[in-house]
Amino acid sequence: MNYQSTNTNLPTDGGQNSTPGQALPIVETPNEPNADDASTSPAINTGSPEIGESGEPQNLVAWGLQKFADQPIIMTSSFGMEGCALMDMCSKAIEEHQLPKLQIACIDTGFFFPETKQLRQKLIERYSNLEFLTWETSVSVDQQREMYGDMLWKNNPNMCCNIRKVKPMRDNIVNYRIWITALRRTQTKERSDIPVLAWDWRYELLKFCPLATWTRAQVWDYIQENEVPFNQLHLQNYPSVSCFHCTRAVPGSNPESEVRKGRWAESDKDECGLHFSI
């Protein structure tokens, strides 16, 4: 990998000497990966106290969309609550600063709940300055059934996720240099130390997580205060929603619940493989 950034103001050390809480520099592509971690945390050096690891997501979003406006940017989302909040922030920043449309890619596994499909249409109708894309695997549901049986999602959920999520991600992400996601540190143990901005070695681009420091309760507050569309399953004890085969309601949960127990409910799996190797 020998990509060179078009940003001539980038540091030569890749930001590897930065620490959480430090003001953060945009990172030039490092020459060699860190074998111990899939990402290297850079620093965001803007001279503004509002921008950094502890910055408010709305400020980070506005900064990032302006800073990288000349780069191919993609946001991925499966239309979870966090993704919906982040889309709203992006749309507001685009409108305020007269920025180009932002592309939002959804990896359609072929196993979405009807409520998820309905939500996608609501988001399309509401946010005219966002461009919604669909990425799909080349393996149809019928082909997967013929090759691996009708219950691959149960018998080998990692393979199912790889076919239906990771493969289309790898096929399409190569066209972008900045990847925006709605990951938060309190979602899973794997995500507990994600930086706001980092070089992602798996996909060889900058990964931007403006919501990293927020709690689920903060996301839910934002959704309500800004009347952001969200998946109605969140009101039916589904704190997290993915494919209908693998997602279950969690009794006693509510939209503020910090749980992913309903995902891959019959296993100890808690990541699909898009963000971390499984």
KOLTOR-610483 format. One line per field, with one value per residue: residue number from 1; x, y, z of N, C-alpha, C in turn. Coordinates in steps of 0.001 Angstrom, whole numbers, plus 500000, padded with zeros to 6 digits. Example, Ala and Ser with C-alpha at 12.3 -4.5 7.8 and 13.67 -1.06 7.14 Angstrom:
residues 2
nr: 1 2;
n_px: 513190 512850;
n_py: 494310 497750;
n_pz: 507800 507080;
ca_px: 512300 513670;
ca_py: 495500 498940;
ca_pz: 507800 507140;
c_px: 513200 512900;
c_py: 496700 500030;
c_pz: 507800 507870;
end
This chain:
residues 278
nr: 1 2 3 4 5 6 7 8 9 10 11 12 13 14 15 16 17 18 19 20 21 22 23 24 25 26 27 28 29 30 31 32 33 34 35 36 37 38 39 40 41 42 43 44 45 46 47 48 49 50 51 52 53 54 55 56 57 58 59 60 61 62 63 64 65 66 67 68 69 70 71 72 73 74 75 76 77 78 79 80 81 82 83 84 85 86 87 88 89 90 91 92 93 94 95 96 97 98 99 100 101 102 103 104 105 106 107 108 109 110 111 112 113 114 115 116 117 118 119 120 121 122 123 124 125 126 127 128 129 130 131 132 133 134 135 136 137 138 139 140 141 142 143 144 145 146 147 148 149 150 151 152 153 154 155 156 157 158 159 160 161 162 163 164 165 166 167 168 169 170 171 172 173 174 175 176 177 178 179 180 181 182 183 184 185 186 187 188 189 190 191 192 193 194 195 196 197 198 199 200 201 202 203 204 205 206 207 208 209 210 211 212 213 214 215 216 217 218 219 220 221 222 223 224 225 226 227 228 229 230 231 232 233 234 235 236 237 238 239 240 241 242 243 244 245 246 247 248 249 250 251 252 253 254 255 256 257 258 259 260 261 262 263 264 265 266 267 268 269 270 271 272 273 274 275 276 277 278;
n_px: 500845 500596 499559 499272 498401 496419 496525 498708 499433 499745 501034 504217 504551 502265 500637 501061 502048 500178 497769 494723 492392 494151 494755 493791 496171 495496 495955 498563 498804 500237 503344 503846 501985 500681 501233 499885 497415 494450 494079 495452 495655 495199 495705 493550 494215 493331 493408 491254 489450 487109 487298 488378 489268 487395 485462 482253 479903 478387 480004 482327 481419 480707 483241 484713 483360 483826 486643 487396 486162 487047 487651 486855 484113 482408 479587 478625 475779 473397 471029 470590 469858 471957 473164 471096 470910 473443 473279 471418 472904 474931 473450 472499 474938 475856 473909 474242 476883 476971 477794 478851 476599 476363 477281 475478 475875 474203 474518 472795 471593 469675 468027 466485 464346 460887 460337 462796 463215 461114 461948 464276 463157 461813 463987 465242 463294 463308 465920 467265 469775 471435 472771 471548 472840 472875 474578 475297 475742 477074 476025 473018 470124 468864 470920 472785 471383 471244 473960 474871 472849 469709 470063 472425 472988 472590 474083 476655 477342 479389 480402 478117 477794 480159 479777 477457 477845 480615 482057 480689 481265 484093 484344 483317 484258 486737 486634 486722 488139 487671 485904 482936 481454 479020 479924 480193 481904 480831 479377 480332 482857 484975 484845 485517 487730 487869 489160 488272 489139 490923 493468 492493 493610 492632 490941 492333 492031 490914 489144 486315 484740 482446 480604 481844 482333 479866 477010 474396 472061 472473 472381 469709 468402 469140 467866 465163 464980 465509 463681 464227 463848 463462 464035 461113 461095 462702 461056 459843 461209 463580 466691 468833 469112 469270 469670 466677 466703 468636 468180 466728 464072 464698 463644 462422 464105 464743 464645 466926 468648 471796 472574 473437 472412 470346 471282 472491 471428 471552 474181 477597 478547 479259 480000 479900 481928 482559 483894 485748 487973 486696;
n_py: 498808 502129 504631 508151 511000 513798 515979 518306 519174 517236 515292 513597 511450 510037 510504 508807 509232 510445 510861 509741 512369 514351 517210 516575 515627 515626 512602 511484 508831 506129 504337 501710 499079 498798 496006 495150 496336 497239 499815 503127 505736 509026 512583 515399 518336 521410 523788 524539 524371 522967 520783 517504 514475 514614 516230 517667 515711 517033 519245 517942 516567 518704 519884 517720 517147 519500 519636 517390 517750 517697 515115 511659 510623 508370 507317 504595 502635 500704 501629 501888 503351 505084 505587 506958 509312 510367 510785 512872 514910 515195 516045 518523 519915 519942 521525 523943 524727 524648 522341 519548 516843 514050 510691 507864 504633 501584 498289 495868 492973 491271 490306 492093 493579 494478 496938 498198 498654 500403 502547 503344 504449 506643 508166 508759 510404 512529 513642 515377 516183 514097 511216 508134 504927 501483 498637 495340 491791 489543 487097 485590 485216 482773 481383 481199 479568 477217 476521 476400 475564 476166 477470 478918 481246 480498 478119 478792 481665 483582 483080 483645 486407 487274 486705 488196 490744 491618 491003 492553 495057 495229 495149 497596 499746 500504 502646 504966 507419 508414 507231 507317 506416 505261 504253 503588 503845 502466 500357 497672 495431 495308 497768 499594 501288 502825 505352 508786 509577 507673 505748 503142 500005 497727 498482 500515 503414 506579 506397 507665 508465 510123 509870 508509 508986 509237 508180 505684 506798 509513 509529 508759 510926 512932 512035 512331 515081 516274 515198 512964 510430 506982 503458 501709 499365 499727 500593 498346 496640 496057 496809 496866 496440 494203 491719 489811 487096 486798 488596 489424 490369 492054 491446 493888 495875 499179 502100 503453 501574 500079 497646 494750 492300 491218 490787 488233 486261 483614 482959 483752 485780 489146 490960 491789 491680 493737 495880 494780 491988 488672;
n_pz: 500000 499032 499207 498917 500659 499604 501154 502127 504586 506462 509244 509524 511213 511381 513528 515633 518152 519687 522337 524001 524465 523900 521741 518468 515008 511504 509832 507792 505440 507057 506544 507363 508904 512275 513995 516204 516341 514593 513885 513865 516059 515192 515657 516057 514785 515087 516370 517788 520804 520769 519190 519111 520927 522987 521970 521111 519311 517256 516622 515819 513556 511812 511533 510386 507942 506572 506582 505101 502686 500061 499580 498757 500526 502646 504496 506444 507327 509124 509776 512507 515737 516473 513983 512684 514218 513663 510900 510868 512118 510201 507973 508875 509195 506553 505341 506768 506166 503460 501954 499843 498873 501075 500855 501894 502753 502817 503774 502462 503649 502775 504637 506153 508628 508089 509298 509285 506570 506100 507668 506310 503973 505079 505958 503542 502390 504152 504248 501944 501224 501570 500052 499396 499252 498210 499114 498185 498585 496119 496227 496147 498299 497785 496446 498517 500254 498758 498630 501314 502941 504722 507111 507604 508946 511573 511952 511175 511901 511553 508985 507511 508024 506863 504135 503523 504534 505042 502665 500543 501657 501504 498731 497915 499509 498693 497025 498444 500726 503212 505971 507610 510629 513060 515462 518996 522153 524324 523375 522789 524108 522334 521143 523033 523244 520955 518821 518020 515516 513219 511538 509507 509067 507852 505764 504671 504945 506380 509375 510852 513769 515089 517215 519217 521998 523175 525159 525073 526088 525597 522828 522412 523619 521826 519490 520222 520868 518424 516754 515120 512691 513610 514134 514704 516102 518257 520234 520982 522649 521327 521517 519782 516299 513621 511206 510628 511260 513264 515300 518373 520604 523710 526765 529018 528160 526766 524593 525530 526460 527068 525597 523662 523580 522160 519639 517539 519258 520119 520522 521564 520074 519165 517252 513783 511966 510257 511441 513154 513143 513006;
ca_px: 500000 501498 498709 499758 497299 496511 496646 500134 499672 499676 502279 504914 504558 500973 499914 501153 502458 499093 497083 493329 492192 495050 494212 494018 496424 495033 497053 498963 498850 501499 503950 503807 500935 500964 500789 499087 496130 493988 493985 496395 494911 495841 495181 492847 494908 492604 493556 489994 489204 485883 487583 489320 488652 486255 484606 480853 479729 477939 481164 483224 480822 480867 484672 485153 482796 484523 488050 487588 485182 487624 487981 485697 483653 481231 479112 477875 474781 472309 469874 470412 469563 473147 473322 470073 471332 474601 472796 470798 474002 475590 472547 472508 476229 475888 473059 474815 478151 476807 478719 478281 475839 477125 476763 475190 475785 473620 474793 471533 471885 468556 467281 466071 462978 460070 460470 464052 462975 460259 462780 465147 462373 461578 465229 465420 462346 463605 467248 467532 471194 472152 472534 471495 473302 472714 475612 474790 476589 476733 475403 471613 469642 468624 472217 473370 470634 471652 475351 475171 471665 468771 470308 473824 473002 472637 475132 477956 476992 480520 480425 476964 478135 481220 479193 476401 478243 482024 482463 480275 481996 485431 484225 482898 484930 487983 486406 486644 489299 487188 484777 482238 480623 478340 480373 480367 482797 480119 478551 480903 484216 485893 484744 485686 488805 487963 489405 487370 489692 492022 493769 492009 494509 491899 490383 493304 491454 490663 487856 485870 483658 482090 479793 482611 482282 478487 476278 473129 471081 472701 471865 468245 468008 469281 466798 463895 465039 465566 462610 464885 463214 464208 463367 460056 461379 463330 459984 459277 462244 464728 467664 469713 468376 470030 468904 465563 467040 469564 467854 465610 463700 465315 462627 462821 464947 464081 465552 468152 469408 473134 472736 473380 472088 469402 471996 473048 470962 471840 475627 478330 479002 478728 480468 479614 483145 482825 484808 486776 488078 486005;
ca_py: 500000 503261 505812 509425 511935 515078 517026 518521 519622 516109 514979 512435 510327 509378 510769 507653 509618 511144 510130 510166 513629 515332 517756 515472 516077 514690 511657 511009 507386 505580 503415 500342 498882 498369 494618 494877 497013 497471 501247 504001 506931 510296 513675 516401 519578 522505 525000 524829 523489 522215 519648 516571 513244 514911 517215 517326 515117 517983 520026 517044 516310 519910 520002 516649 517282 520603 519295 516361 517987 517408 513697 510750 510279 507503 506898 503345 502522 499725 502383 501839 504647 505922 506016 507960 510563 510878 511313 514167 515853 515435 516840 519900 520520 520161 522681 525156 525101 524528 521294 518574 515735 512958 509377 506957 503282 500531 496947 495136 491546 490482 489812 493227 493682 495465 498238 498798 499131 501583 503633 503807 505322 507893 508933 509267 511499 513665 514238 515507 516450 512841 510295 506792 503854 500121 497671 493983 490690 488941 485800 485785 484406 481421 480753 480867 478427 476035 476176 476187 475203 477244 478070 479315 482297 479846 477111 479458 483082 484363 482929 484369 487831 487525 486694 489181 492080 491978 490959 493775 496196 495245 495415 498979 500767 500883 503873 506085 507672 508730 506373 507797 505402 505692 503424 504201 503045 501660 499349 496345 495492 495587 499176 500399 502278 503364 506793 509551 509546 506712 505054 501769 499222 496702 499072 501517 504754 507184 506040 508815 508032 511312 509536 507565 509244 509361 507032 505416 507768 510768 509338 508770 512314 513685 511570 512923 516542 516707 514484 512158 509119 505856 502170 501534 498184 500164 500773 497015 495872 495747 497897 496826 495767 493815 490773 489277 485765 486806 489647 489116 491375 491862 491856 494896 496914 500345 502743 503932 500448 499816 496202 494155 490900 490752 490457 486867 485929 482233 482744 484806 486705 490502 491786 491158 491567 494939 496771 493989 490622 487670;
ca_pz: 500000 498862 499014 499440 500828 498908 502173 502341 505956 507354 509923 508986 512147 511385 514762 516511 519496 520355 523394 524138 525153 523296 520523 517522 513636 510481 509633 506475 505449 507516 505600 507839 509899 513629 514012 517388 516312 513229 513619 514551 516426 514919 516460 515264 515107 514461 517151 518459 521950 520562 518335 519710 521401 523854 521318 520901 517991 516234 516206 515096 512243 510986 511231 509504 506594 505912 506444 504081 501620 498748 499549 498662 501866 502746 505802 506380 508386 508993 510252 513948 516327 516387 512601 512363 514844 512938 509621 511129 512346 508916 507134 509394 508883 505107 505060 507357 505543 502005 501549 498898 499435 501671 500510 503004 502206 503633 503269 502566 503748 502273 505797 506957 509122 507375 509965 508837 505212 506224 508192 505221 503102 505815 505962 502176 502176 505031 504062 500510 500994 501731 498938 499966 498384 498716 498755 498387 498183 494820 496516 496500 499419 497267 496205 499810 500770 497998 498915 502724 503705 505026 508423 507758 509969 512883 511995 511040 511747 511049 507535 506975 508064 505896 502790 503308 504980 504898 501255 499830 502211 500904 497294 497640 500305 498020 496267 499376 501572 504554 506331 508799 511261 514288 516586 520312 522994 525309 522718 523022 524647 521227 520760 524240 523136 519591 518759 517169 514158 513196 510288 509525 508217 507095 504546 504207 504880 507688 509954 511638 514665 515891 518388 520033 523443 523652 525687 524391 526569 524880 521466 522488 523874 520560 518600 520635 520796 517027 516045 514091 512483 514157 513955 515699 516913 519508 521212 521228 523354 520476 521645 518613 515224 512426 510402 511416 511759 514401 516262 519265 521606 525024 527755 529994 527566 526196 523629 526157 527002 526538 525459 522331 523808 521160 518397 517597 520603 520493 520561 522279 519040 519296 516139 512503 511178 509478 512151 513831 512627 513824;
c_px: 500877 500720 499346 498604 497536 496653 498112 500457 499707 501023 502907 504910 503226 500177 500049 501534 501374 498464 495650 493223 493077 494381 494644 494564 495870 496206 497317 499055 500185 502018 503855 502737 501473 500384 499857 497697 495755 493931 495027 495701 495711 495312 494523 493411 494234 492810 492292 489781 487959 486114 488661 488578 487420 485300 483176 480673 479303 479103 482146 482717 481028 482319 485097 484634 483422 485981 488294 486662 485708 488015 486722 485315 482444 480870 478361 476921 473813 471037 469548 470187 470745 473339 472326 470433 472489 474211 472190 471863 474694 474738 472535 473819 476356 475087 473705 476046 478150 477814 478054 477464 476791 476477 476632 475003 475195 473968 473548 471818 470821 467661 466851 464621 462192 460209 461755 463903 462106 461056 463677 464393 462085 462824 465502 464530 462709 464895 467629 469001 472078 471783 472635 471851 472993 473844 475088 475838 476144 476057 473958 471245 469426 469940 472879 472679 471059 473059 475569 473980 470875 469090 471784 473956 473092 473828 476531 477720 478155 480619 479278 477254 479203 480672 478304 476773 479676 482463 481978 480943 483359 485374 483980 483715 486219 487850 486429 487918 488929 485929 484187 481355 480031 478727 480482 481191 482058 479273 479030 482311 485225 485929 485122 486776 488950 488239 488359 487828 490894 492238 493327 492821 493773 491437 491266 492655 491332 489251 487489 484637 483233 481317 480548 482400 480867 477959 475012 472066 471240 472191 470339 467720 468077 468157 465484 463882 464984 464550 463164 464128 464087 463375 462353 460240 462070 462292 459334 460330 463364 465733 468604 469039 469307 469157 467820 465839 467730 469220 466617 465309 464375 464317 463192 463688 464091 465060 466865 469086 470729 473356 472711 473032 471134 470036 472656 472713 471335 473336 476276 478922 478433 479283 480231 480860 483461 483917 485972 486786 487396 486413;
c_py: 501238 504516 507050 510398 513194 516233 517198 518969 518473 515809 513707 511254 509614 509613 509668 508018 510352 510245 510603 511437 514724 515913 516877 515824 515128 513846 511400 509509 506894 504555 501962 500200 498527 496982 494318 495486 497291 498940 501993 505316 508175 511352 514671 517757 520732 523822 525377 523868 522642 520941 518782 515351 513502 515938 516732 516779 516097 518824 519181 516780 517509 520100 518972 516804 518450 520244 518347 516539 517651 515941 512852 510245 509353 507318 505594 503269 501397 500298 502094 503244 505606 506459 507085 509318 511188 511427 512698 515239 516205 516321 518301 520604 520832 521397 523973 525638 524928 523534 520337 517508 514688 511637 508508 505565 502330 499196 496103 493639 490670 489973 490953 493076 494661 496863 498956 499364 500389 502786 504196 504773 506656 508777 509527 510482 512728 514387 514291 515784 515246 511926 508863 505741 502507 499258 496288 492957 490164 487583 486029 484899 482965 480689 480341 479639 477136 475573 475733 475748 476420 477985 478394 480359 481717 478900 477696 480950 483936 484272 483704 485867 488165 487611 487904 490598 492438 492004 492186 495038 496311 495616 496889 500050 501259 502201 505125 506211 508021 507908 506871 506681 505953 504816 504259 503270 502135 500555 497921 496503 495801 497069 500135 501460 502848 504871 507481 509484 508621 506180 503607 500948 498182 497243 500179 502875 505314 506843 507091 508410 509189 511006 508685 507752 509298 508051 506829 506431 509108 510685 509435 510176 513131 513313 512268 514440 517041 515991 513699 510840 508002 504590 501946 500281 498548 500367 499444 496076 495374 496897 497991 495983 495456 492868 490106 487868 485827 487807 489272 490314 491020 492358 492848 496000 498056 501037 503253 502804 500234 498306 495813 492667 490348 490398 489089 486245 484521 481928 483854 485828 488090 491474 491035 490974 492774 495787 496031 492583 489659 486279;
c_pz: 500000 498587 499619 499507 500016 499874 502521 503752 506958 507984 509382 509941 512233 512648 515784 517939 520259 521394 523483 524955 524613 522064 519377 516125 512619 510038 508170 506547 505947 506534 506040 508920 511255 513784 515174 517345 514877 512899 514419 514822 516098 515866 515540 515645 514384 515187 517888 519612 521770 519762 518972 520198 522266 523240 521161 519481 516907 515719 515399 513685 511316 510584 510183 508088 505836 505613 505281 502880 500239 498598 499339 500057 501774 504210 505608 507563 508078 509604 511714 514485 516216 514971 512207 512963 514077 511570 509806 511345 511035 508017 507575 509058 507394 504738 505561 506597 504028 501425 500560 499627 499998 501281 501764 502421 503232 502983 503519 502527 503100 503389 506709 507429 508235 507969 509538 507432 505224 506717 507098 504312 503776 505793 504581 501937 503000 504649 502576 500210 501355 500565 499459 498923 499035 498188 499095 497985 496817 494991 496956 497694 498974 497006 497513 500404 500063 498374 500362 503569 504137 506313 508627 508850 511377 512998 511895 510831 511233 509529 506894 506931 507040 504472 502563 503726 504594 503440 500478 500356 501546 499419 496995 498347 499645 497261 497150 500200 503010 504816 507646 509338 512552 515480 517863 521195 523970 524680 522993 523583 523550 520884 521900 524142 521729 519643 517881 515715 514157 511791 510429 508535 507389 505752 503966 503920 506293 508142 510996 512441 515580 517168 519401 521529 524019 524229 524864 524808 525858 523446 521464 522762 522582 519589 518934 520463 519362 516137 514857 513911 513047 513990 515076 516543 518225 520612 521588 521809 522447 520606 520452 517553 514063 511603 511247 511938 513122 515489 517066 520162 522924 526067 528767 529426 527043 525263 524211 526589 526279 526430 523986 522440 522760 519830 518536 518951 521051 520505 521375 521320 519299 518259 514830 511639 510319 510116 512815 513245 513582 513386;
end
